[in-house]
Amino acid sequence: MAFEKAEFRARVGRIQQRMRARGADALIVDVGEFMAYFCGYEVSLNMYRALVVPASGEPVMILRELDEAPYLELSWLSEHVTFRDWDDPVAIVADFLRRKGFAESTIAVDLQSYALTVARHDAFKALLPKARFIDMSDELMRSTLVKSAAEIAYQRKAAGIVDTVMRETIEWAREGISERDVQAFVSAGFFNHGADHGLVGPITAGTGENFLHGLAHNRALKRGDILHLELVPKYRGYTSRLMRSTVLGAPTGEQKATAAKLADLQDRQFAAIRPGATGCDIDAICRQGVIDAGLRTVYNNVTGYTLGFYPASTVRSSNFYRAFLPNADWQFEAGMVFHAYVSAQGLAFSETILVTETGCERLTQMERKLFSK
């Protein structure tokens, strides 16, 4: 198991407290991130599966019989239900709720779930016509925001991996290789240093303002190109992320000045982060600072977002529930972890940061500068 039973029980106890406050008798958890958070196991959506959490007592996992063996290896729960591949999983979950006495109860669901399609939601209502369904998506998302010491330890491990692989990649990069060659090098590095898998993140040539999600190409990198690296390893499902830029050849004076300004703005942003600070105020330090410096004409993307556990198969590669934006009215809390980043003119810096009781700490430790080869 990824965590001690006591930690899992505490997580379940907190969501059950929120359930009781909302009047929910049972909660259907079907997003992989939350399933893993409460029971230690997550699996793809090849077939519907769900964790049923009662308002008191231990949750029960309902999953394919084929997935039982890995579930038993990773989960702490004492009860689970399996179904055959020709069974209707939604009907199995509904039948379980009926057998446990929830047919006429208040059942909480996650209306922002990528697993609970409109058809599945309608099916639950048809199969349990006397039940009352309420939305607890916000409570579920909030439950994972503040990380435990054990979770932070995994993110420190991921940060160590990304620092090491970033250094190795920059040392290895050179003219004549392609962006896809760099992807292969990074992927191998992740495996070599203990990451969960070889998913690398965006690697592309840095140009203009909107390069962060650029594609990797087969063309050879040439002198003067900016190699943009965003590396996103996971350790036990927990990710830390890092961006750096490398100029192939000598950087121009303008590039040096831009990189220095971006790093300075991010330093100011980090210095202002502390419990109680507001997301929009922290965002403005980088967003408005970049525009005021004349480094970008517009700045329409986030400057930071929540980091934590990401399942092996999920539709969300990033979690924007708490993002650094001009309209972000939420407040920072100790124990939150973020990927903070700033970019302009083909250059980008990012760090994984932990909010502490008195400020913030960089989990990623690599030198923040413009590299050149």
C-alpha positions as CSV (number, residue, x, y, z in Angstrom):
1,M,0.0,0.0,0.0
2,A,1.1,3.6,-0.7
3,F,0.1,4.8,2.8
4,E,-0.6,3.4,6.3
5,K,-4.1,2.3,7.1
6,A,-4.4,5.1,9.6
7,E,-3.9,7.7,6.9
8,F,-6.6,6.2,4.7
9,R,-9.0,6.0,7.6
10,A,-8.4,9.6,8.4
11,R,-9.1,10.6,4.8
12,V,-12.3,8.6,4.8
13,G,-13.3,10.1,8.2
14,R,-12.9,13.7,6.8
15,I,-15.1,13.1,3.8
16,Q,-17.7,11.3,5.9
17,Q,-17.9,14.3,8.2
18,R,-18.6,16.5,5.1
19,M,-21.2,13.9,3.9
20,R,-23.0,14.1,7.2
21,A,-23.0,17.9,7.1
22,R,-24.6,17.7,3.7
23,G,-27.1,15.0,4.7
24,A,-25.6,12.4,2.4
25,D,-26.1,8.7,3.4
26,A,-23.7,7.3,0.8
27,L,-21.2,8.7,-1.7
28,I,-20.3,7.3,-5.1
29,V,-16.6,8.0,-5.9
30,D,-15.7,7.1,-9.5
31,V,-12.9,9.6,-10.4
32,G,-9.5,7.7,-10.3
33,E,-7.8,10.4,-8.3
34,F,-10.3,10.2,-5.5
35,M,-10.7,6.4,-5.6
36,A,-6.9,6.1,-5.0
37,Y,-7.0,8.8,-2.3
38,F,-9.6,6.9,-0.2
39,C,-8.8,3.3,-0.9
40,G,-5.3,3.1,-2.5
41,Y,-6.4,1.7,-5.8
42,E,-7.5,3.2,-9.2
43,V,-8.1,1.7,-12.6
44,S,-8.9,2.8,-16.1
45,L,-12.4,3.4,-17.3
46,N,-12.5,0.5,-19.7
47,M,-15.5,-0.4,-17.7
48,Y,-17.3,1.6,-15.0
49,R,-16.1,1.1,-11.5
50,A,-16.8,2.9,-8.2
51,L,-16.0,3.2,-4.6
52,V,-19.1,3.5,-2.4
53,V,-18.5,5.4,0.8
54,P,-21.2,5.2,3.5
55,A,-21.7,8.1,6.0
56,S,-20.2,5.8,8.6
57,G,-18.2,2.7,8.3
58,E,-15.7,1.4,5.8
59,P,-16.0,2.0,2.0
60,V,-16.6,-0.8,-0.4
61,M,-15.0,-1.0,-3.9
62,I,-17.0,-2.4,-6.9
63,L,-14.8,-3.4,-9.8
64,R,-14.2,-5.9,-12.6
65,E,-13.3,-9.4,-11.4
66,L,-10.3,-9.2,-13.8
67,D,-8.9,-6.3,-11.6
68,E,-9.3,-8.0,-8.3
69,A,-5.7,-9.2,-7.9
70,P,-4.0,-5.7,-8.2
71,Y,-6.8,-4.2,-6.1
72,L,-6.1,-6.6,-3.2
73,E,-2.4,-5.8,-3.4
74,L,-2.9,-2.0,-3.1
75,S,-6.1,-1.4,-1.1
76,W,-6.6,-1.4,2.6
77,L,-10.3,-2.1,2.5
78,S,-11.8,-5.4,3.9
79,E,-14.8,-5.6,1.6
80,H,-15.2,-5.4,-2.2
81,V,-17.6,-6.6,-4.9
82,T,-16.6,-7.9,-8.3
83,F,-18.6,-8.2,-11.5
84,R,-18.2,-10.2,-14.7
85,D,-17.3,-8.5,-18.0
86,W,-20.9,-9.1,-19.3
87,D,-22.5,-7.5,-16.3
88,D,-23.8,-3.9,-16.3
89,P,-21.5,-2.1,-13.8
90,V,-23.9,0.7,-13.1
91,A,-26.6,-1.9,-12.3
92,I,-24.2,-3.7,-10.0
93,V,-23.4,-0.5,-8.1
94,A,-27.1,0.4,-7.8
95,D,-28.0,-3.1,-6.6
96,F,-25.3,-2.9,-4.0
97,L,-26.7,0.4,-2.7
98,R,-30.2,-1.2,-2.7
99,R,-28.9,-4.2,-0.7
100,K,-27.2,-1.9,1.8
101,G,-30.4,0.0,2.5
102,F,-29.7,3.2,0.5
103,A,-32.5,2.8,-2.1
104,E,-34.5,5.7,-0.5
105,S,-31.6,7.6,0.9
106,T,-29.6,10.7,-0.1
107,I,-26.8,9.6,-2.4
108,A,-23.9,12.0,-3.2
109,V,-22.2,11.9,-6.5
110,D,-19.5,13.9,-8.3
111,L,-21.2,15.9,-11.1
112,Q,-17.7,17.0,-12.4
113,S,-16.6,13.4,-12.7
114,Y,-15.3,12.3,-16.1
115,A,-16.6,8.8,-15.2
116,L,-20.2,9.8,-14.4
117,T,-21.5,10.4,-17.9
118,V,-25.0,11.8,-18.4
119,A,-26.1,8.3,-19.5
120,R,-24.7,6.7,-16.3
121,H,-26.2,9.4,-14.1
122,D,-29.6,8.9,-15.7
123,A,-29.2,5.1,-15.3
124,F,-28.6,5.6,-11.5
125,K,-31.7,7.7,-11.2
126,A,-33.8,5.2,-13.1
127,L,-32.4,2.2,-11.1
128,L,-32.9,4.0,-7.7
129,P,-36.0,6.1,-8.4
130,K,-36.7,6.8,-4.7
131,A,-33.2,8.0,-3.9
132,R,-32.2,11.7,-3.8
133,F,-29.0,12.6,-5.6
134,I,-26.8,15.5,-4.5
135,D,-23.5,16.9,-5.9
136,M,-20.4,16.7,-3.7
137,S,-17.8,17.4,-6.4
138,D,-16.5,20.5,-4.5
139,E,-16.0,18.6,-1.3
140,L,-14.2,15.8,-3.1
141,M,-11.8,18.2,-4.8
142,R,-11.2,20.1,-1.6
143,S,-10.3,16.9,0.3
144,T,-7.1,16.3,-1.6
145,L,-5.7,19.9,-1.7
146,V,-3.7,19.8,1.6
147,K,-1.1,17.1,1.4
148,S,0.0,14.9,4.3
149,A,3.6,14.4,5.3
150,A,3.6,11.1,3.5
151,E,2.2,12.6,0.3
152,I,4.8,15.4,0.4
153,A,7.6,12.8,0.8
154,Y,6.5,11.2,-2.5
155,Q,6.5,14.6,-4.2
156,R,10.0,15.3,-2.8
157,K,11.1,12.0,-4.4
158,A,9.5,13.0,-7.7
159,A,11.2,16.4,-7.5
160,G,14.6,14.7,-7.0
161,I,13.9,12.6,-10.1
162,V,13.0,15.6,-12.2
163,D,16.0,17.7,-11.1
164,T,18.3,14.8,-11.9
165,V,16.8,14.0,-15.3
166,M,16.7,17.7,-16.3
167,R,20.4,18.1,-15.6
168,E,21.3,15.0,-17.5
169,T,19.1,16.0,-20.5
170,I,20.6,19.5,-20.7
171,E,24.1,18.1,-20.5
172,W,23.3,15.6,-23.3
173,A,21.3,17.9,-25.6
174,R,23.2,19.2,-28.7
175,E,22.7,20.3,-32.3
176,G,21.6,17.7,-34.8
177,I,19.3,15.7,-32.5
178,S,15.5,16.0,-32.8
179,E,12.9,16.9,-30.2
180,R,11.7,13.3,-30.3
181,D,15.3,12.1,-29.6
182,V,15.1,14.2,-26.4
183,Q,11.8,12.6,-25.5
184,A,13.4,9.2,-25.7
185,F,16.3,10.3,-23.6
186,V,14.1,11.8,-20.9
187,S,11.8,8.7,-20.9
188,A,14.7,6.4,-20.3
189,G,16.0,8.7,-17.6
190,F,12.7,8.6,-15.7
191,F,12.8,4.8,-15.7
192,N,16.5,4.7,-14.7
193,H,15.9,7.0,-11.7
194,G,12.8,5.3,-10.3
195,A,9.8,7.2,-11.8
196,D,6.5,5.3,-12.3
197,H,6.7,5.5,-16.1
198,G,8.3,7.2,-19.1
199,L,5.6,9.9,-19.8
200,V,7.8,12.9,-20.3
201,G,5.8,16.1,-20.8
202,P,6.0,18.8,-23.5
203,I,9.4,19.0,-25.3
204,T,9.6,21.4,-28.2
205,A,11.4,24.4,-29.7
206,G,10.6,27.5,-27.7
207,T,9.2,30.3,-30.0
208,G,6.9,33.2,-29.4
209,E,4.3,33.2,-26.6
210,N,2.3,30.0,-27.0
211,F,4.9,27.3,-27.1
212,L,4.3,25.5,-23.8
213,H,2.1,22.8,-25.3
214,G,4.1,22.6,-28.6
215,L,4.6,19.2,-30.3
216,A,7.8,17.2,-30.6
217,H,9.1,17.0,-34.1
218,N,11.6,14.8,-36.0
219,R,13.5,17.8,-37.5
220,A,17.1,18.3,-36.3
221,L,17.7,21.0,-33.8
222,K,20.0,23.7,-35.1
223,R,22.2,26.4,-33.7
224,G,20.1,29.3,-32.3
225,D,17.1,27.0,-31.4
226,I,15.6,27.2,-27.9
227,L,15.0,23.7,-26.5
228,H,11.9,23.9,-24.2
229,L,11.7,21.1,-21.6
230,E,8.8,20.5,-19.3
231,L,9.4,17.2,-17.4
232,V,6.5,15.6,-15.4
233,P,7.6,12.4,-13.7
234,K,5.5,10.6,-11.1
235,Y,6.5,8.6,-8.1
236,R,3.8,6.4,-6.6
237,G,1.4,8.4,-8.6
238,Y,2.5,11.8,-7.2
239,T,4.1,14.3,-9.6
240,S,6.6,17.1,-9.4
241,R,7.2,19.2,-12.5
242,L,10.0,21.4,-13.8
243,M,10.6,23.6,-16.9
244,R,13.9,24.9,-18.2
245,S,15.1,26.4,-21.5
246,T,18.4,25.7,-23.3
247,V,19.8,27.8,-26.2
248,L,21.8,25.7,-28.6
249,G,24.7,28.1,-29.1
250,A,25.3,31.4,-27.4
251,P,22.2,33.2,-26.1
252,T,21.6,36.7,-27.2
253,G,21.7,39.6,-24.8
254,E,17.9,40.0,-25.1
255,Q,17.4,36.3,-24.2
256,K,19.7,36.7,-21.1
257,A,17.8,39.8,-20.0
258,T,14.4,38.1,-20.6
259,A,15.4,35.0,-18.6
260,A,16.8,37.1,-15.7
261,K,13.5,39.1,-15.6
262,L,11.4,36.0,-15.6
263,A,13.4,34.4,-12.8
264,D,13.2,37.7,-10.8
265,L,9.4,37.9,-11.2
266,Q,9.0,34.3,-10.1
267,D,11.3,34.9,-7.1
268,R,9.0,37.8,-6.1
269,Q,5.9,35.5,-6.5
270,F,7.4,32.8,-4.3
271,A,8.4,35.4,-1.7
272,A,4.7,36.5,-1.5
273,I,3.2,33.0,-1.1
274,R,2.1,32.2,2.4
275,P,-1.1,30.9,4.1
276,G,-3.9,33.4,3.6
277,A,-2.5,34.9,0.5
278,T,-5.0,35.1,-2.4
279,G,-4.6,33.4,-5.7
280,C,-5.2,36.4,-7.8
281,D,-2.6,38.5,-5.9
282,I,0.1,35.9,-6.4
283,D,-0.9,35.5,-10.0
284,A,-0.6,39.2,-10.7
285,I,3.0,39.4,-9.7
286,C,4.1,37.3,-12.7
287,R,1.2,38.0,-15.1
288,Q,1.2,41.7,-14.8
289,G,5.0,41.8,-14.3
290,V,5.6,40.1,-17.6
291,I,3.3,42.5,-19.5
292,D,4.6,45.6,-17.7
293,A,8.1,44.5,-18.7
294,G,7.1,44.3,-22.3
295,L,7.9,40.6,-22.6
296,R,4.4,39.6,-23.8
297,T,1.5,41.4,-25.4
298,V,-1.1,39.2,-23.8
299,Y,-0.9,36.6,-21.0
300,N,-3.9,34.3,-21.1
301,N,-2.8,31.1,-19.5
302,V,-2.5,30.2,-15.8
303,T,0.8,30.9,-13.9
304,G,0.3,28.0,-11.5
305,Y,-1.9,25.1,-10.6
306,T,-2.4,22.3,-8.1
307,L,-0.1,19.3,-8.1
308,G,-0.7,15.9,-6.4
309,F,-1.7,12.5,-7.3
310,Y,-2.5,11.7,-11.0
311,P,-3.8,8.2,-12.0
312,A,-2.0,6.2,-14.6
313,S,-5.1,6.8,-16.9
314,T,-6.9,10.1,-16.5
315,V,-8.4,12.8,-18.8
316,R,-6.8,15.5,-16.6
317,S,-3.0,15.9,-17.0
318,S,-3.2,19.0,-14.8
319,N,-5.5,20.0,-11.9
320,F,-6.8,23.6,-12.2
321,Y,-9.2,23.4,-9.2
322,R,-6.8,25.9,-7.6
323,A,-5.0,27.9,-10.3
324,F,-3.2,31.2,-10.3
325,L,-5.5,33.4,-12.3
326,P,-6.7,37.0,-12.3
327,N,-10.1,35.9,-10.9
328,A,-8.7,33.4,-8.3
329,D,-10.3,34.4,-5.0
330,W,-9.2,31.3,-3.1
331,Q,-6.5,31.5,-0.3
332,F,-3.3,29.5,0.1
333,E,-3.1,26.9,2.9
334,A,-0.1,25.2,4.4
335,G,0.4,21.8,2.8
336,M,-0.8,22.7,-0.7
337,V,1.6,21.9,-3.6
338,F,1.7,23.8,-6.9
339,H,3.4,23.9,-10.3
340,A,4.2,27.5,-10.7
341,Y,5.5,28.7,-14.1
342,V,6.2,31.8,-16.1
343,S,7.1,32.2,-19.8
344,A,7.8,34.7,-22.5
345,Q,9.7,35.0,-25.9
346,G,10.3,31.2,-26.1
347,L,11.7,30.9,-22.6
348,A,10.1,29.4,-19.5
349,F,10.9,28.6,-15.9
350,S,8.8,26.5,-13.5
351,E,9.1,25.0,-10.1
352,T,7.2,22.6,-7.9
353,I,6.5,24.5,-4.6
354,L,5.1,23.6,-1.2
355,V,3.2,26.1,0.9
356,T,4.5,26.0,4.4
357,E,3.3,27.6,7.6
358,T,5.4,30.7,7.0
359,G,5.9,30.9,3.2
360,C,6.7,28.5,0.5
361,E,9.5,26.0,-0.3
362,R,10.8,24.9,-3.6
363,L,10.7,21.1,-3.9
364,T,12.5,21.3,-7.2
365,Q,16.0,22.5,-6.6
366,M,17.7,22.9,-10.0
367,E,19.4,26.2,-10.7
368,R,17.0,28.6,-12.3
369,K,18.8,30.1,-15.2
370,L,19.0,30.1,-19.0
371,F,21.2,27.2,-20.1
372,S,23.2,27.2,-23.3
373,K,25.2,24.5,-25.2
